[in-house]
Amino acid sequence: MNIDWAALGSVFGVSLVATVALVGLFTLGVVGLTKQESASGQGGGTAAVARIGAYACFALCAAAVSYGIYLIVT
């Protein structure tokens, strides 16, 4: 039995980078919602920009998870 260590390392590296990126993106979405709540009392367009940015982060997370499920299924 031969193990292709280069392929295993490649899969590990890509999985690690994708996981860190996805968690970071979700964290940015949560921070954006927090900023939106604190900025809503001040008025202006800051709250709207923070909310839109947070929703965009969550949408990108959902797209990445959906793409991963698509790759597994097909």
Biopython code that builds the backbone (N, CA, C, O; Angstrom):
import numpy as np
from Bio.PDB.StructureBuilder import StructureBuilder

atoms = [
    (1, "MET", "N", (0.842, -1.181, 0.000)),
    (1, "MET", "CA", (0.000, 0.000, 0.000)),
    (1, "MET", "C", (0.888, 1.244, 0.000)),
    (1, "MET", "O", (1.720, 1.428, 0.889)),
    (2, "ASN", "N", (0.702, 2.071, -0.982)),
    (2, "ASN", "CA", (1.461, 3.313, -1.091)),
    (2, "ASN", "C", (0.567, 4.498, -0.775)),
    (2, "ASN", "O", (-0.578, 4.567, -1.221)),
    (3, "ILE", "N", (1.103, 5.423, -0.005)),
    (3, "ILE", "CA", (0.382, 6.646, 0.320)),
    (3, "ILE", "C", (1.046, 7.789, -0.425)),
    (3, "ILE", "O", (2.256, 7.990, -0.323)),
    (4, "ASP", "N", (0.262, 8.525, -1.164)),
    (4, "ASP", "CA", (0.774, 9.693, -1.879)),
    (4, "ASP", "C", (0.785, 10.862, -0.894)),
    (4, "ASP", "O", (-0.208, 11.573, -0.744)),
    (5, "TRP", "N", (1.933, 11.049, -0.224)),
    (5, "TRP", "CA", (2.033, 12.057, 0.824)),
    (5, "TRP", "C", (1.878, 13.466, 0.276)),
    (5, "TRP", "O", (1.367, 14.341, 0.975)),
    (6, "ALA", "N", (2.300, 13.703, -0.941)),
    (6, "ALA", "CA", (2.164, 15.032, -1.532)),
    (6, "ALA", "C", (0.692, 15.377, -1.738)),
    (6, "ALA", "O", (0.269, 16.499, -1.458)),
    (7, "ALA", "N", (-0.086, 14.416, -2.225)),
    (7, "ALA", "CA", (-1.517, 14.655, -2.414)),
    (7, "ALA", "C", (-2.218, 14.837, -1.069)),
    (7, "ALA", "O", (-3.101, 15.684, -0.933)),
    (8, "LEU", "N", (-1.821, 14.040, -0.076)),
    (8, "LEU", "CA", (-2.413, 14.171, 1.256)),
    (8, "LEU", "C", (-2.103, 15.533, 1.860)),
    (8, "LEU", "O", (-2.974, 16.170, 2.453)),
    (9, "GLY", "N", (-0.859, 15.975, 1.706)),
    (9, "GLY", "CA", (-0.483, 17.301, 2.201)),
    (9, "GLY", "C", (-1.211, 18.409, 1.470)),
    (9, "GLY", "O", (-1.586, 19.416, 2.071)),
    (10, "SER", "N", (-1.410, 18.228, 0.173)),
    (10, "SER", "CA", (-2.131, 19.221, -0.615)),
    (10, "SER", "C", (-3.585, 19.338, -0.166)),
    (10, "SER", "O", (-4.107, 20.443, -0.021)),
    (11, "VAL", "N", (-4.233, 18.202, 0.052)),
    (11, "VAL", "CA", (-5.620, 18.209, 0.518)),
    (11, "VAL", "C", (-5.706, 18.844, 1.910)),
    (11, "VAL", "O", (-6.620, 19.620, 2.190)),
    (12, "PHE", "N", (-4.750, 18.511, 2.774)),
    (12, "PHE", "CA", (-4.731, 19.102, 4.111)),
    (12, "PHE", "C", (-4.575, 20.617, 4.040)),
    (12, "PHE", "O", (-5.289, 21.352, 4.722)),
    (13, "GLY", "N", (-3.636, 21.083, 3.208)),
    (13, "GLY", "CA", (-3.400, 22.521, 3.091)),
    (13, "GLY", "C", (-4.599, 23.276, 2.552)),
    (13, "GLY", "O", (-4.966, 24.328, 3.075)),
    (14, "VAL", "N", (-5.209, 22.738, 1.508)),
    (14, "VAL", "CA", (-6.381, 23.401, 0.928)),
    (14, "VAL", "C", (-7.541, 23.398, 1.916)),
    (14, "VAL", "O", (-8.262, 24.390, 2.031)),
    (15, "SER", "N", (-7.724, 22.300, 2.624)),
    (15, "SER", "CA", (-8.801, 22.224, 3.622)),
    (15, "SER", "C", (-8.573, 23.221, 4.753)),
    (15, "SER", "O", (-9.511, 23.865, 5.223)),
    (16, "LEU", "N", (-7.324, 23.341, 5.183)),
    (16, "LEU", "CA", (-7.008, 24.279, 6.254)),
    (16, "LEU", "C", (-7.266, 25.718, 5.829)),
    (16, "LEU", "O", (-7.868, 26.492, 6.573)),
    (17, "VAL", "N", (-6.814, 26.074, 4.639)),
    (17, "VAL", "CA", (-7.013, 27.439, 4.136)),
    (17, "VAL", "C", (-8.508, 27.729, 3.946)),
    (17, "VAL", "O", (-8.977, 28.810, 4.302)),
    (18, "ALA", "N", (-9.247, 26.778, 3.394)),
    (18, "ALA", "CA", (-10.685, 26.984, 3.183)),
    (18, "ALA", "C", (-11.422, 27.125, 4.507)),
    (18, "ALA", "O", (-12.332, 27.945, 4.626)),
    (19, "THR", "N", (-11.038, 26.334, 5.500)),
    (19, "THR", "CA", (-11.689, 26.413, 6.801)),
    (19, "THR", "C", (-11.421, 27.750, 7.469)),
    (19, "THR", "O", (-12.339, 28.382, 7.992)),
    (20, "VAL", "N", (-10.170, 28.181, 7.455)),
    (20, "VAL", "CA", (-9.824, 29.465, 8.070)),
    (20, "VAL", "C", (-10.532, 30.613, 7.340)),
    (20, "VAL", "O", (-11.017, 31.548, 7.977)),
    (21, "ALA", "N", (-10.592, 30.544, 6.019)),
    (21, "ALA", "CA", (-11.261, 31.599, 5.248)),
    (21, "ALA", "C", (-12.759, 31.638, 5.545)),
    (21, "ALA", "O", (-13.339, 32.715, 5.688)),
    (22, "LEU", "N", (-13.381, 30.467, 5.637)),
    (22, "LEU", "CA", (-14.817, 30.425, 5.888)),
    (22, "LEU", "C", (-15.151, 30.918, 7.292)),
    (22, "LEU", "O", (-16.115, 31.661, 7.478)),
    (23, "VAL", "N", (-14.367, 30.511, 8.271)),
    (23, "VAL", "CA", (-14.595, 30.979, 9.641)),
    (23, "VAL", "C", (-14.340, 32.483, 9.739)),
    (23, "VAL", "O", (-15.081, 33.198, 10.415)),
    (24, "GLY", "N", (-13.299, 32.959, 9.070)),
    (24, "GLY", "CA", (-13.016, 34.393, 9.065)),
    (24, "GLY", "C", (-14.121, 35.196, 8.415)),
    (24, "GLY", "O", (-14.472, 36.274, 8.894)),
    (25, "LEU", "N", (-14.669, 34.686, 7.334)),
    (25, "LEU", "CA", (-15.760, 35.370, 6.647)),
    (25, "LEU", "C", (-17.014, 35.417, 7.517)),
    (25, "LEU", "O", (-17.699, 36.438, 7.571)),
    (26, "PHE", "N", (-17.309, 34.317, 8.192)),
    (26, "PHE", "CA", (-18.468, 34.295, 9.082)),
    (26, "PHE", "C", (-18.254, 35.255, 10.254)),
    (26, "PHE", "O", (-19.186, 35.932, 10.686)),
    (27, "THR", "N", (-17.030, 35.309, 10.760)),
    (27, "THR", "CA", (-16.714, 36.231, 11.852)),
    (27, "THR", "C", (-16.894, 37.673, 11.413)),
    (27, "THR", "O", (-17.402, 38.497, 12.175)),
    (28, "LEU", "N", (-16.484, 37.982, 10.202)),
    (28, "LEU", "CA", (-16.698, 39.338, 9.685)),
    (28, "LEU", "C", (-18.189, 39.668, 9.597)),
    (28, "LEU", "O", (-18.590, 40.805, 9.845)),
    (29, "GLY", "N", (-19.001, 38.683, 9.246)),
    (29, "GLY", "CA", (-20.442, 38.904, 9.217)),
    (29, "GLY", "C", (-21.009, 39.191, 10.591)),
    (29, "GLY", "O", (-21.848, 40.078, 10.747)),
    (30, "VAL", "N", (-20.555, 38.446, 11.591)),
    (30, "VAL", "CA", (-21.029, 38.682, 12.958)),
    (30, "VAL", "C", (-20.569, 40.048, 13.457)),
    (30, "VAL", "O", (-21.332, 40.766, 14.104)),
    (31, "VAL", "N", (-19.325, 40.407, 13.157)),
    (31, "VAL", "CA", (-18.816, 41.720, 13.557)),
    (31, "VAL", "C", (-19.592, 42.825, 12.850)),
    (31, "VAL", "O", (-19.877, 43.865, 13.444)),
    (32, "GLY", "N", (-19.931, 42.603, 11.593)),
    (32, "GLY", "CA", (-20.720, 43.599, 10.859)),
    (32, "GLY", "C", (-22.090, 43.808, 11.469)),
    (32, "GLY", "O", (-22.570, 44.939, 11.541)),
    (33, "LEU", "N", (-22.726, 42.733, 11.909)),
    (33, "LEU", "CA", (-24.024, 42.882, 12.577)),
    (33, "LEU", "C", (-23.879, 43.592, 13.907)),
    (33, "LEU", "O", (-24.751, 44.372, 14.290)),
    (34, "THR", "N", (-22.794, 43.334, 14.617)),
    (34, "THR", "CA", (-22.553, 44.015, 15.884)),
    (34, "THR", "C", (-22.331, 45.500, 15.653)),
    (34, "THR", "O", (-22.861, 46.336, 16.385)),
    (35, "LYS", "N", (-21.555, 45.822, 14.645)),
    (35, "LYS", "CA", (-21.321, 47.233, 14.318)),
    (35, "LYS", "C", (-22.614, 47.914, 13.879)),
    (35, "LYS", "O", (-22.837, 49.091, 14.164)),
    (36, "GLN", "N", (-23.459, 47.159, 13.183)),
    (36, "GLN", "CA", (-24.726, 47.716, 12.732)),
    (36, "GLN", "C", (-25.601, 48.078, 13.919)),
    (36, "GLN", "O", (-26.268, 49.112, 13.904)),
    (37, "GLU", "N", (-25.606, 47.245, 14.940)),
    (37, "GLU", "CA", (-26.414, 47.527, 16.122)),
    (37, "GLU", "C", (-25.887, 48.738, 16.875)),
    (37, "GLU", "O", (-26.671, 49.549, 17.367)),
    (38, "SER", "N", (-24.559, 48.871, 16.971)),
    (38, "SER", "CA", (-24.001, 50.012, 17.695)),
    (38, "SER", "C", (-24.094, 51.294, 16.880)),
    (38, "SER", "O", (-24.155, 52.381, 17.453)),
    (39, "ALA", "N", (-24.106, 51.189, 15.560)),
    (39, "ALA", "CA", (-24.166, 52.376, 14.712)),
    (39, "ALA", "C", (-25.594, 52.836, 14.454)),
    (39, "ALA", "O", (-25.807, 53.940, 13.952)),
    (40, "SER", "N", (-26.579, 51.998, 14.793)),
    (40, "SER", "CA", (-27.964, 52.378, 14.492)),
    (40, "SER", "C", (-28.414, 53.563, 15.334)),
    (40, "SER", "O", (-29.284, 54.320, 14.902)),
    (41, "GLY", "N", (-27.859, 53.743, 16.497)),
    (41, "GLY", "CA", (-28.230, 54.883, 17.331)),
    (41, "GLY", "C", (-27.623, 56.178, 16.850)),
    (41, "GLY", "O", (-28.112, 57.251, 17.202)),
    (42, "GLN", "N", (-26.572, 56.110, 16.057)),
    (42, "GLN", "CA", (-25.896, 57.314, 15.593)),
    (42, "GLN", "C", (-26.502, 57.860, 14.310)),
    (42, "GLN", "O", (-26.253, 59.008, 13.943)),
    (43, "GLY", "N", (-27.285, 57.055, 13.637)),
    (43, "GLY", "CA", (-27.899, 57.502, 12.390)),
    (43, "GLY", "C", (-26.911, 57.438, 11.244)),
    (43, "GLY", "O", (-25.816, 56.894, 11.386)),
    (44, "GLY", "N", (-27.293, 57.987, 10.126)),
    (44, "GLY", "CA", (-26.399, 57.986, 8.968)),
    (44, "GLY", "C", (-26.449, 56.677, 8.215)),
    (44, "GLY", "O", (-27.297, 55.824, 8.475)),
    (45, "GLY", "N", (-25.531, 56.531, 7.279)),
    (45, "GLY", "CA", (-25.515, 55.346, 6.437)),
    (45, "GLY", "C", (-24.594, 54.251, 6.935)),
    (45, "GLY", "O", (-24.461, 53.211, 6.290)),
    (46, "THR", "N", (-23.946, 54.473, 8.093)),
    (46, "THR", "CA", (-23.005, 53.459, 8.590)),
    (46, "THR", "C", (-23.706, 52.170, 8.943)),
    (46, "THR", "O", (-23.181, 51.090, 8.670)),
    (47, "ALA", "N", (-24.875, 52.254, 9.542)),
    (47, "ALA", "CA", (-25.602, 51.049, 9.935)),
    (47, "ALA", "C", (-26.014, 50.244, 8.701)),
    (47, "ALA", "O", (-25.939, 49.015, 8.708)),
    (48, "ALA", "N", (-26.440, 50.922, 7.663)),
    (48, "ALA", "CA", (-26.861, 50.229, 6.442)),
    (48, "ALA", "C", (-25.678, 49.550, 5.760)),
    (48, "ALA", "O", (-25.803, 48.428, 5.269)),
    (49, "VAL", "N", (-24.542, 50.219, 5.727)),
    (49, "VAL", "CA", (-23.347, 49.636, 5.104)),
    (49, "VAL", "C", (-22.886, 48.416, 5.900)),
    (49, "VAL", "O", (-22.513, 47.400, 5.315)),
    (50, "ALA", "N", (-22.910, 48.512, 7.227)),
    (50, "ALA", "CA", (-22.500, 47.385, 8.069)),
    (50, "ALA", "C", (-23.442, 46.200, 7.877)),
    (50, "ALA", "O", (-22.993, 45.057, 7.805)),
    (51, "ARG", "N", (-24.736, 46.465, 7.794)),
    (51, "ARG", "CA", (-25.714, 45.395, 7.607)),
    (51, "ARG", "C", (-25.548, 44.728, 6.245)),
    (51, "ARG", "O", (-25.592, 43.502, 6.138)),
    (52, "ILE", "N", (-25.359, 45.534, 5.211)),
    (52, "ILE", "CA", (-25.176, 44.983, 3.865)),
    (52, "ILE", "C", (-23.891, 44.165, 3.788)),
    (52, "ILE", "O", (-23.868, 43.098, 3.176)),
    (53, "GLY", "N", (-22.836, 44.659, 4.400)),
    (53, "GLY", "CA", (-21.574, 43.915, 4.422)),
    (53, "GLY", "C", (-21.701, 42.596, 5.159)),
    (53, "GLY", "O", (-21.155, 41.580, 4.730)),
    (54, "ALA", "N", (-22.432, 42.616, 6.282)),
    (54, "ALA", "CA", (-22.633, 41.387, 7.054)),
    (54, "ALA", "C", (-23.445, 40.381, 6.249)),
    (54, "ALA", "O", (-23.108, 39.198, 6.215)),
    (55, "TYR", "N", (-24.495, 40.836, 5.611)),
    (55, "TYR", "CA", (-25.312, 39.927, 4.804)),
    (55, "TYR", "C", (-24.520, 39.379, 3.614)),
    (55, "TYR", "O", (-24.715, 38.232, 3.214)),
    (56, "ALA", "N", (-23.628, 40.198, 3.050)),
    (56, "ALA", "CA", (-22.788, 39.727, 1.952)),
    (56, "ALA", "C", (-21.830, 38.636, 2.438)),
    (56, "ALA", "O", (-21.596, 37.651, 1.739)),
    (57, "CYS", "N", (-21.278, 38.820, 3.643)),
    (57, "CYS", "CA", (-20.396, 37.789, 4.209)),
    (57, "CYS", "C", (-21.158, 36.492, 4.437)),
    (57, "CYS", "O", (-20.655, 35.414, 4.123)),
    (58, "PHE", "N", (-22.369, 36.589, 4.982)),
    (58, "PHE", "CA", (-23.171, 35.390, 5.216)),
    (58, "PHE", "C", (-23.563, 34.721, 3.895)),
    (58, "PHE", "O", (-23.603, 33.494, 3.811)),
    (59, "ALA", "N", (-23.850, 35.516, 2.876)),
    (59, "ALA", "CA", (-24.198, 34.955, 1.572)),
    (59, "ALA", "C", (-23.008, 34.230, 0.956)),
    (59, "ALA", "O", (-23.173, 33.174, 0.345)),
    (60, "LEU", "N", (-21.808, 34.788, 1.111)),
    (60, "LEU", "CA", (-20.610, 34.115, 0.599)),
    (60, "LEU", "C", (-20.339, 32.821, 1.361)),
    (60, "LEU", "O", (-19.902, 31.835, 0.767)),
    (61, "CYS", "N", (-20.591, 32.813, 2.665)),
    (61, "CYS", "CA", (-20.449, 31.579, 3.451)),
    (61, "CYS", "C", (-21.432, 30.519, 2.951)),
    (61, "CYS", "O", (-21.061, 29.360, 2.768)),
    (62, "ALA", "N", (-22.666, 30.915, 2.736)),
    (62, "ALA", "CA", (-23.672, 29.967, 2.247)),
    (62, "ALA", "C", (-23.310, 29.448, 0.861)),
    (62, "ALA", "O", (-23.514, 28.271, 0.561)),
    (63, "ALA", "N", (-22.773, 30.328, 0.017)),
    (63, "ALA", "CA", (-22.362, 29.906, -1.324)),
    (63, "ALA", "C", (-21.201, 28.912, -1.254)),
    (63, "ALA", "O", (-21.180, 27.936, -2.004)),
    (64, "ALA", "N", (-20.248, 29.147, -0.372)),
    (64, "ALA", "CA", (-19.107, 28.240, -0.237)),
    (64, "ALA", "C", (-19.542, 26.877, 0.287)),
    (64, "ALA", "O", (-19.068, 25.846, -0.188)),
    (65, "VAL", "N", (-20.443, 26.873, 1.262)),
    (65, "VAL", "CA", (-20.944, 25.605, 1.800)),
    (65, "VAL", "C", (-21.758, 24.873, 0.737)),
    (65, "VAL", "O", (-21.635, 23.656, 0.593)),
    (66, "SER", "N", (-22.576, 25.594, 0.001)),
    (66, "SER", "CA", (-23.370, 24.976, -1.063)),
    (66, "SER", "C", (-22.476, 24.388, -2.143)),
    (66, "SER", "O", (-22.756, 23.306, -2.660)),
    (67, "TYR", "N", (-21.405, 25.087, -2.487)),
    (67, "TYR", "CA", (-20.473, 24.576, -3.486)),
    (67, "TYR", "C", (-19.763, 23.321, -2.978)),
    (67, "TYR", "O", (-19.534, 22.382, -3.740)),
    (68, "GLY", "N", (-19.422, 23.307, -1.709)),
    (68, "GLY", "CA", (-18.799, 22.117, -1.125)),
    (68, "GLY", "C", (-19.731, 20.919, -1.160)),
    (68, "GLY", "O", (-19.313, 19.805, -1.475)),
    (69, "ILE", "N", (-20.993, 21.152, -0.835)),
    (69, "ILE", "CA", (-21.982, 20.065, -0.895)),
    (69, "ILE", "C", (-22.158, 19.598, -2.338)),
    (69, "ILE", "O", (-22.279, 18.400, -2.593)),
    (70, "TYR", "N", (-22.173, 20.529, -3.270)),
    (70, "TYR", "CA", (-22.278, 20.183, -4.691)),
    (70, "TYR", "C", (-21.102, 19.304, -5.119)),
    (70, "TYR", "O", (-21.289, 18.325, -5.842)),
    (71, "LEU", "N", (-19.887, 19.654, -4.672)),
    (71, "LEU", "CA", (-18.725, 18.852, -5.032)),
    (71, "LEU", "C", (-18.781, 17.458, -4.435)),
    (71, "LEU", "O", (-18.325, 16.499, -5.058)),
    (72, "ILE", "N", (-19.327, 17.333, -3.251)),
    (72, "ILE", "CA", (-19.432, 16.024, -2.616)),
    (72, "ILE", "C", (-20.459, 15.163, -3.326)),
    (72, "ILE", "O", (-20.226, 13.974, -3.544)),
    (73, "VAL", "N", (-21.589, 15.743, -3.689)),
    (73, "VAL", "CA", (-22.696, 14.991, -4.271)),
    (73, "VAL", "C", (-22.383, 14.551, -5.702)),
    (73, "VAL", "O", (-22.697, 13.425, -6.089)),
    (74, "THR", "N", (-21.770, 15.432, -6.483)),
    (74, "THR", "CA", (-21.536, 15.083, -7.884)),
    (74, "THR", "C", (-20.193, 14.449, -8.124)),
    (74, "THR", "O", (-19.866, 14.105, -9.260)),
]
sb = StructureBuilder()
sb.init_structure("model")
sb.init_model(0)
sb.init_chain("A")
sb.init_seg("    ")
for serial, (resi, resn, name, xyz) in enumerate(atoms, 1):
    if name == "N":
        sb.init_residue(resn, " ", resi, " ")
    sb.init_atom(name, np.array(xyz, "f"), 0.0, 1.0, " ", f" {name:<3s}", serial, name[0])
structure = sb.get_structure()
